[in-house]
Amino acid sequence: MRKNFAFVIFVLAVGVFLTGDGPRTYADTIFLKDGRRIEGLILAEQQDCYIVKIKIGTTKVEKTMIEKIDRLSSEENLVNFGNQYLESKNYDSALEQYKKALDINPEYQPAKDAMTKVEKIKKELEEKRLAELEKKKKELEGKKDAVEKGLGFRLEVANDQLKIISVSADSGAETAGLKRNDQIIQINNQPTKGEPLEKTIDYLAKGENGSYSFLVQREVELTRKKIDYQKHAFVGVGIFLDVAGNDLIVNSVIVGEPADLSGLKPRDKVISINGKPTAGVSVNDAAELIGGTELSSVTLVIQRSVDIERK
């Protein structure tokens, strides 16, 4: 009994909270015998109570507490609930309610007017969103231009990785040997993978640093050939390797041979050969991987640290 009494008090409190002295916004109004009222949508009638949908959920109202019920038409109900969604800026749900009202009564003018209003709001919001996107796009392009002018390359993000898509002639980037499709793995020792392009471009465009340090990664496909070098002949790509700690490092490059023509340089770190990681690989084992049949191909992935002064 005490539990039911507490529940009734809760229902009355909800009714008072919802009604107040403001304009009516809900579908059905239940007038209580003590002068208060509950506004909502009657979902079902049971033997001793009504199930009512109110703003904060669903509740029961005992029939013994009710003086009278003022019901609206189905289309009025739907428009009123659509208006509630409109107040909370849930425009799609509001439109859904108005459309349901028109399904019941195609000539119901309040539903037509409400749909026109919401569709106008959605159109204005979409136009505003597109204008904002265009503005941000132009701002980003301006910053890309500043990066290209200052450092000599243009950047994009592909598969979460920062890539160079073009290198300007006679620029710091060209002098450093950077090429199109090179990946920038780090900038000033900070990883770039997964970082938004806008964030990286903004950092580089600000020009707070006179120079930047880049860790660049490049995949190079080379064609093996017969090489005559210092009275020795071998099939390879024209590089000599060293081991430094756990890393495989290019010691020297033979001028005019495939590695040189592809832009490899001394001190480049070879991180994989034909997809096989080189960490801990000996020079002899690496030489066997790189050597092979004349005119066959071998793919190296190299990393290089590059410092570029801003112009």
C-alpha positions, 0 to 999 in steps of 0.5 A: 500500500505504501509503495502504491501511495509513493507511486501516485505521488510521483505521478502527481509530481510529474503532472505538475512539472509538465503542465505549469501555466504555459501553453499546451504542448502535449496531445491528451490532457488528463484533469485530476480531481484535485485540480492538477493535470497531466499532459501526454499521450494515452497509449493504452487503457487498462481496467483501473488505469491509463498508460500515458507517455509523458515528456520524461517517459511512460507512467500510469494514472489511476482512474480513481484520480481522474476528473476528465480527459481531454483528447485531441485528434490523431493528427493533432497528437502527431503534430504536437509530438512533432513540435516536441521533436522540433523544440529539441532540434530533432528535425528528422523525427519531427518530419516523421510525425508530421508525415504520419499526421498527413497520412491520416488527414492529407489536408491537415494544414498545421502538419503541412505548415510544420513540414514546410517550416522544418524543411526550410530549417534543414535546408538552411542548416545544410547550406550553412554546413556546406558554406562552412566546409567550403570555407575550411577547404579554402583555408586548408588550401591556403595553408598547403600553399604556404607549406609548399612555398616554405618547404617545397612539397605538397601533402595529403593523407592516404590510409592514415599515412602522410604522403608527399604528392608533389615536390617543387623544383629548386626547393629545399625538399628537392635538394634533400632528395624527397620524391612524390609518394614518399611517406613522412613518418615523423615530423620533429620526432612526432609520429604522423600516422593517424593524425588529421591532415589539417593538424599537420598542415597547420603546424607546418604552415605556422612557420614557428620553426626555421627548420624541420626534421622529417623521417621519410619512408620510401618504397623502391622497386629496383631491377637487378642487373649485372654490375662491373665494379673495381674488377668484380662483376655481380648481379645486384642494384648497386649498393653496399650495406653495413649493420649499425646495431639492429639496423641495416644501413646503406654504406655507399651507392654506385653512381649510375646504377639502379639504386643511385638512379632511384635516389638511394643515398648513403645512410639510408636505413633499409627496413625491408627487402621484398617485404621481409623486415631487416631488423637483425639481418646480417649484411651477407643475408641481406646481400643474398636477398638483394642479389638474384637473377639479372633483370628480375626485380627487388623491392626495398623500403628505406627510411631517411632523416631529412632536415629542411630549412624554411624559405 
